[in-house]
Structure formats: structure tokens, C-alpha cells
């Protein structure tokens, strides 16, 4: 993940294109990338970066993903993790908002 964060937008796109079999990668490599994204989301670091990488990944590889059930399964697990992360983030933001509102009114 640090390697991707150090690259510019066009370099990131090239790296993600290389994951698919058409780009010289493999389905296994695509699944490893999805699992990496899931791991990073679970660790609660670089949430925004992972969101953008996943969006680009889905845009670039939608055809390959639809043809391969293993990648779809990995993405389903990622989706569950993402939903859980969003719920936790929403809970934290609601708490922070309530605290700010309380401080303003005091």
C-alpha cells in the first residue's frame, strides 16, 4: 500500500492495470490486491486511499471480475468490511458532532 501511495495517479493506474491477466498479472494477483484492500480497511488506516484504489480497480477490471467467481467472492468480503468500516466511521462522526454541539451550547 505504501508503494501505491508514493506513486502519482497515472502510475497507480498502470500498476492496477497490470493486475489482470490481460495486463500480465493473474486472477490470483487480483484477489491478493482485494485482500490487501480488505486488510487495510480492517486496520483503519488509509481508508480514503483504499476507497479510491478500489474504485479504480473496479473501473479497470469490471469485465474480468464478472467472469470470475473467485474475485467476486473476495469483493463480497471486501464489501462487508467496507460496510462495517463505514458504520464505525459514522458512529465516530456522530459522537464528535454531538460533542461539538454540546461544547457550543455550554
Secondary structure, DSSP 4 states (H G I P E B T S, - for coil): -HHHHTS-HHHHHHHHHTTSGGGT--HHHHHHHHHHHHHHHHTTSSHHHHHHHHHHHHHHHHHHHHH-HHHHHHHHHHHHHHHHHHHHHHHHHHHHHHHHHHHHH-
